[in-house]
Structures are given as C-alpha cells and as structure tokens.
Amino acid sequence: MSWYILFCMIFAHIVDDFYLQGILAQMKQKSFWHDKARFYRYDYLPALLEHAFSWTFMIMLPIFWYYGWVPKFACLCAFIINMIVHAFVDNLKANKFSINLVQDQLIHLCQIILTWIVLR
C-alpha cells in the first residue's frame, strides 16, 4: 500500500476529528448532559460512539478504495478495533481528563499508522 494511502488517512483524520464533529464534540462530554443527569446520565455514550464510527469510517475510506470497495476480513477487524480504541481514547480526554489533546492526537495517529502497516 502506498504512502499516498497513509497521507489520505491522516487527512481524513484531520477533517473528521476537527471539522466534522460539530455538536458531537460537546455531546460526547458528560458535562454537556450534567444539568439533566438524572434523565440523560449515559447519553454521552451514543455521541462518543457515533463520533468514533464517523472517524473510523473516514480513515478507512482510502483503504476501502485501495481494495476496490470490497474490504477484506482484516479491514472489518481493523474497523471495529479502531472504533473501540477511538471511543476509549476520546473518553479519556473528554470525560476522565487523564490525557490532553496532544496525547489524544498522537494515539490517533498511531492508530492510523498501525492500521496502514497491518493492512498493507
């Protein structure tokens, strides 16, 4: 798989993680739901998972294109793992406050590079 695919994956990461999140950036934080906590205690979770799905889909698009839109089983596994890891990492940043934006972005870039290496 060419370097071009990796650069496309990184570009898709930037677009989705910074430009396309919209309201999900706020909704994936528990603090957004704080005033309504007794009614919406876990409503941040769907927003967190929706963003993780969107991000994973975007970074996998160049790989799906590379394989002619017929993804291999390994692509499906990578998709699921990336989605779970992305949601977990974003939760650490947005709700647990145990990592900062730089650490968050470095982890996501490592996800992209590892995915690119594994699916070559």
C-alpha positions as CSV (number, residue, x, y, z in Angstrom):
1,M,0.0,0.0,0.0
2,S,1.5,3.3,-1.0
3,W,2.4,6.3,1.2
4,Y,-0.4,8.1,-0.6
5,I,-2.9,6.0,1.2
6,L,-1.3,6.8,4.6
7,F,-1.4,10.6,3.8
8,C,-5.1,10.3,2.8
9,M,-5.8,8.5,6.1
10,I,-4.1,11.3,8.0
11,F,-6.0,13.9,6.0
12,A,-9.3,12.1,6.7
13,H,-8.4,12.1,10.4
14,I,-7.9,15.9,10.4
15,V,-11.1,16.5,8.5
16,D,-13.3,14.3,10.8
17,D,-11.6,15.0,14.2
18,F,-11.5,18.8,13.8
19,Y,-14.1,19.9,11.1
20,L,-16.9,17.3,11.0
21,Q,-17.6,16.6,14.7
22,G,-20.0,19.5,15.1
23,I,-22.3,19.1,18.0
24,L,-20.9,15.7,18.8
25,A,-17.8,17.4,20.2
26,Q,-19.9,18.7,23.0
27,M,-22.4,15.9,23.3
28,K,-19.7,13.3,23.9
29,Q,-18.8,15.1,27.1
30,K,-20.6,14.2,30.3
31,S,-20.6,17.9,31.3
32,F,-22.9,18.6,28.3
33,W,-25.6,16.5,30.0
34,H,-24.8,17.5,33.6
35,D,-27.9,19.6,34.2
36,K,-30.1,16.7,33.0
37,A,-28.0,14.0,34.6
38,R,-30.9,12.0,36.1
39,F,-32.6,11.8,32.8
40,Y,-29.7,11.6,30.4
41,R,-27.0,10.0,32.5
42,Y,-25.5,7.9,29.7
43,D,-26.5,9.9,26.7
44,Y,-22.8,10.9,26.1
45,L,-22.1,7.3,25.1
46,P,-24.1,7.3,21.8
47,A,-22.4,10.6,20.8
48,L,-19.0,9.2,21.7
49,L,-19.7,6.0,19.7
50,E,-21.2,8.0,16.7
51,H,-18.1,10.1,16.5
52,A,-15.8,7.1,16.8
53,F,-17.7,5.4,14.0
54,S,-17.5,8.5,11.8
55,W,-13.8,8.9,12.4
56,T,-13.1,5.2,11.7
57,F,-15.2,5.2,8.6
58,M,-13.3,8.3,7.3
59,I,-9.8,6.9,8.0
60,M,-10.8,3.6,6.4
61,L,-12.1,5.1,3.2
62,P,-8.7,5.2,1.5
63,I,-8.2,1.6,2.4
64,F,-11.6,0.6,1.1
65,W,-10.8,2.5,-2.1
66,Y,-7.4,0.6,-2.4
67,Y,-9.1,-2.7,-2.1
68,G,-11.7,-1.8,-4.7
69,W,-14.6,-1.2,-2.2
70,V,-14.5,-4.9,-1.3
71,P,-12.9,-4.8,2.1
72,K,-11.2,-7.9,3.4
73,F,-12.0,-9.5,6.8
74,A,-8.9,-7.8,8.2
75,C,-10.4,-4.5,7.3
76,L,-13.5,-5.3,9.3
77,C,-11.5,-6.3,12.3
78,A,-9.4,-3.1,12.0
79,F,-12.5,-1.0,11.7
80,I,-14.0,-2.5,14.9
81,I,-10.7,-2.2,16.8
82,N,-10.2,1.4,15.7
83,M,-13.7,2.4,16.6
84,I,-13.4,1.0,20.1
85,V,-9.9,2.5,20.7
86,H,-11.0,5.9,19.4
87,A,-14.1,6.0,21.7
88,F,-12.0,4.9,24.6
89,V,-9.3,7.5,24.0
90,D,-11.8,10.3,23.4
91,N,-13.5,9.3,26.7
92,L,-10.1,9.6,28.5
93,K,-9.7,13.1,27.1
94,A,-13.3,14.5,27.2
95,N,-14.6,12.9,30.4
96,K,-11.8,11.4,32.5
97,F,-9.4,14.3,31.8
98,S,-6.5,11.9,32.1
99,I,-4.9,12.8,28.7
100,N,-4.6,16.0,26.8
101,L,-5.2,16.9,23.2
102,V,-1.6,16.3,22.1
103,Q,-1.7,12.8,23.7
104,D,-5.1,12.1,22.1
105,Q,-3.9,13.1,18.7
106,L,-0.7,11.1,19.0
107,I,-2.7,8.0,19.9
108,H,-5.0,8.5,16.9
109,L,-2.0,9.0,14.6
110,C,-0.5,5.7,15.9
111,Q,-3.8,4.0,15.2
112,I,-3.7,5.2,11.6
113,I,-0.1,4.2,11.1
114,L,-0.6,0.8,12.7
115,T,-3.8,0.2,10.6
116,W,-1.9,1.2,7.4
117,I,1.0,-1.2,8.3
118,V,-1.2,-4.1,9.2
119,L,-3.4,-3.8,6.1
120,R,-0.6,-3.4,3.6
